[in-house]
Structure formats: C-alpha cells, structure tokens
Amino acid sequence: MRYIRLTDNKNRDAKIHAVSPRKSNTGTYRNSRGDEVKSYRFINDTESHNPQNLLNLYDDKEVLVDELIKGDPEIDLEKVGRLIDQASQVWIANNGKVMYSAKMMEMVYTPEGEIKSSEQFENQEPTVTEDIALPWTGKLMPISTVISKFVLLRKLQICHLDGLTFDFLYDIAKELHEKQSMLFLGGGPTGKQPLIFQRNGTPFRGFLEGRIKNGSYLLVIHLSNLELKKVS
Amino acid sequence: MAREICIELKGKSSKFGFSKISREKMYGTKKIVVVDDENNPCDRGLIPIDGDVIIPKAGTSSIYINDDFEMFSRNELELYDSNGEKIEKIPGTLNIEHKAEIVNHERLLDHMITSVYSLDPSEIDILTLKSLDEGKIIETIFNYYAGYNLSNLFILKTTEGIFGLVGEPTNFEYSSHNTGDISVEEEAEFDDMDFGML
C-alpha cells in the first residue's frame, strides 16, 4: 500500500492511500496433455566462452578457426544447460571483467536516435511521498480537454483511511464532479515539478478526477507523459 | 494487404490504417549507460548464487518444462484459469470487422492506456465521422495478435487528427465509509457507572 499526502482547495492536507489497478490473474500454462508446465531459466553462454573473449584469447585467428573446426571452444560444456535460480546482476566491461565501481551516464537521444547530450547520471528523488503534500494547484481543466490533449497511461485510485479522510476526499471528488473538470497535479511546493513516485522512477504529469454516487466517491490520479498528437 | 482496424457502428462500416505513437518517436529517449574508467559502455551480466561463472548479456534462455523434464515451446502451450478451465485463445482483431459503440468519457477514463495509434481512415461512414467530429468516443475490441487477453480500443478525434487508444480496465470501485450500526446504551444505564468493576 502506498501512502501519499494530498491538499484540498482550503489548503488542508491529509495522508491517504493510493492503490494501483489490480492485475488480472493470467492463469497457468499446460501442455496439450493438460500437464502443468513451468518456465525455467538456463545458462546458454558464459563470459569465458563467448565469441569476443575467444577472439581475445587467440592472437593468431587461424588457430581459433582450427579450434572451432576441431572442437566446441565456444560452448562451456560444464555450465551450459545448468538451471539458474537466484542470480546477482553485475556490469561487465569490454575486457570481460566484472566492474566493481562503475560510472553511470545519462544519454539523451533525439527522436531520430542521435545523441543529444550526455552527462553524469544523478539520482532523482521521488516528489510524491507520504511526507510531502501534493499542493492544490487550482488549475482545473475540463475533462474533455484533458482526454483530447493527453494520453492517460497509468492510474492510481485515491482512498480514505478513516472517517475524517473520507469526508476530505469526498469533498474533493464532489467539487471535481460538479465542475466536470480535472485538477492538474504536480510535485514540489507549487506543483510545478513532475510526479515521481519512487527513486529514479518515471516522471509524470498528473490529473485528479473525481466522481460521486450515492454517498460514495471515486477519486483517481491519471498519469501521463505523452501528449495526444501526431508525430511530425 | 495492409492491416486495418475495421469497425461497424450502427450497421455502417469504417476502416482505419494505423501507426503507433510512442514517447520515443515524439520526444526521443533517455538512457542510463554504465561506463568503465575509459568511458566504454559496459554490458549487463549475471553471477548465479554459486558464484562460479559470469553470464554475459543474453546468456540465458527460458524454456517451459513439465515434471518429467520434457521441453515445450510457447506455441504448444494452452492457458488454464485458476479453476482448471481451459481459456480459449482469442484471434487477432485486425482486418476483421467488429461491432463498435459510442461510449461516454468515463468509460475511457476507466482504462489504463497501453498503446496509442494515429488512425488514418481508408473508408469512413458519414455518421461515424460526424460522431467523431462531435467529440464522441467510439469503443470496440482490439487484439493485435491472437492471444488470451482482449483489449478495448477507443477511437476519438481531436484537432490533431483521429487517434486510437488501446486500454485495459482499471476495475476501480467507488469508495464508501460505513462504520456499521453503532449501539448506544440507554441513558439510564449509562448513568449507572459501576466503579467497582474497574
């Protein structure tokens, strides 16, 4: 369960919880006889036997060619086919050695795939936590405008924790429902920063939608990082 | 034959060519690249828990096996639900006409959007076009490839053109707060505070 803090139009904030959509149960795979089958991961190549490493091992490439004809130096017969369960992720340098201290660079590519810029990567801290109240930006946009301008990719349902937060969220949902509008949501003190839910997570713009029905409410943050327009 | 999205709205057919819209195509991408001391990019690898081997990028394969260690390819397998019932594969929807209907915007808002397409009508019914011009949203079913999961496609027109948004339902439900019946004891009994039982 994820807790966040939301502010209303009276500048009061409350800790509430945000719920992701439930994933549907996909079921299990079976073969044509109805036997249950499971997916397992096996080793098919090892660093010491991969082609780049073999090329580095033989100064005279003709010798490598002869070895490849005579035997199977490209296959690690002891390791290939072994089942892998738990494994640690590592970074491997060009020389095949594991990196113990690596530098991370952030590369920005243009839509054409060319490098636009590169700089040292810095961790991006989340802007949405239970300690930082998302401000009421006051920027209300008609629902029809939001739908026609932005692709609302992800959703988070906002739910109350107790009777007081029920009233708090119900009032927000009622206002948005009556105005048939969505509230632009952003991070930071003024709501100008993007919404980032975890460290180095994807930045989004947010739109808060509210509905009420028979004394109950539905409050959803719609997240978008894409405008609805044609690619030029 | 080019693949098209074919719909039937109120008995009238329309066909749309489509091309995918992505963030990469629109704005470009950001990638985090790990480099060594000489700024050469590094590859991601794995070390199993035994620690006796380094597995390079793409050095593992996943296969399906049963309890007798027989191997099966993905297309030999069938999906069963949690009750043990076989789930039938749903064929792809492209180039096959499917019924469509006009829905309200709440229906679209109740879906997470997984893909976006720019639509180019090759044949469009006048009433369908009129509905789109009026800002109405048309819903039909969508399955790019045959599979076990049928998505919904929402077609709408904006000042930029006609778009198709493929989505999965969120299944969010309205929230209410019901504390249940609170029993309040009779006032007379409340006055009878028994300090002896404390």
Interface residues (C-beta under 8 A of the other chain):
Chain A: V19 P21 R22 S24 N25 T26 G27 T28 Y29 R30 N31 S32 D35 E36 V37 K38 S39 Y40 R41 F42 I43 N44 D45 T46 E47 S48 N50 D76 K79 I84 D85 Q86 A87 S88 Q89 V90 W91 I92 A93 N94 G96 V98 M99 A102 K103 M104 M105 E106 M107 V108 Y109 T110 P111 K116 S118 F121 I143 S144 I147 S148 K149 V151 L152 L153 R154 K155 Q157 C159 H160 G163 F166 L169 E209 R211 K213 N214 G215 S216 Y217 L218 L219 V220 H222 N225 L226 E227 L228 K229 K230 V231
Chain B: I21 S22 R23 E24 K25 M26 Y27 G28 T29 K30 K31 I32 V33 V34 V35 D36 D37 N39 N40 C42 D43 R44 G45 L46 I47 P48 I49 D52 V53 I54 I55 P56 K57 A58 G59 T60 S61 S62 I63 Y64 I65 N66 D67 E70 F72 E76 L77 E78 L79 Y80 D81 S82 I87 H105 E106 L108 L109 M112 I113 T114 V116 S118 G135 I137 Y148 N149 L156 T158 T159 E160 G161 F163 L165 E168 P169 T170 N171 F172 E173 Y174 S175 S176 H177 T179
